[in-house]
Each structure stands twice: as structure tokens, then as C-alpha cells.
Amino acid sequence: MAGRRGALIVLEGVDRAGKSTQGRRLVEALRADGHRADLLRFPERTTEIGRLISSYLLKEKNLEDHTVHLLFSANRWEHV
């Protein structure tokens, strides 16, 4: 069986709801069971675009909604 794909698990919720904590726990459990697992978190705040998104989320910068949407998309492409 060539090119078998894995699963994509997405955790969604409001800020400070515990998504990162639950994601880390899930990855640890999957790895303990012998599965390969990676954790990706967005926005990735270490990039220039990520820092701009972060400043918006912290209400330090006011951006138009469409702009923020495009920034989130660009932030994911940065990771690729």
C-alpha cells in the first residue's frame, strides 16, 4: 500500500480554552501508543505575519476583518 495518509485532528475553540494543552496531551498519548504525531499551532506567532496577527488578537492593532482572514491564511502558508 503506497502513500498511506494519516489523520488530521483539529481542535477548535475560543482563546484560552485549553486547545494547546489538549493538543499536547493528545500528541503525547498518540506517541506513547507508537504513532507518529506532530502538533501544529496557529497562528504561528514567531513569524512577521504571526506577530501582526498576535498584536491584532491582543487588541494592540486594529485591522479590517478581511485583512485578518488573509493574514491567517498567509500564516499557514508560511509553515508549508
LINKA-V110041 format. One record per residue. N is the residue number from 1. SS is DSSP state (~ for helix, > for strand, _ for the rest). Layout:
BEGIN
<<N/SS> <N/SS>>
END
This chain:
BEGIN
<<1/_> <2/_> <3/_> <4/_> <5/_> <6/_> <7/_> <8/_> <9/_> <10/_> <11/_> <12/_> <13/_> <14/_> <15/_> <16/_> <17/_> <18/_> <19/~> <20/~> <21/~> <22/~> <23/~> <24/~> <25/~> <26/~> <27/~> <28/~> <29/~> <30/~> <31/~> <32/~> <33/_> <34/_> <35/_> <36/_> <37/_> <38/_> <39/_> <40/_> <41/_> <42/_> <43/_> <44/_> <45/_> <46/_> <47/_> <48/~> <49/~> <50/~> <51/~> <52/~> <53/~> <54/~> <55/~> <56/~> <57/~> <58/_> <59/_> <60/_> <61/_> <62/_> <63/_> <64/_> <65/~> <66/~> <67/~> <68/~> <69/~> <70/~> <71/~> <72/~> <73/~> <74/~> <75/~> <76/~> <77/~> <78/~> <79/~> <80/_>>
END
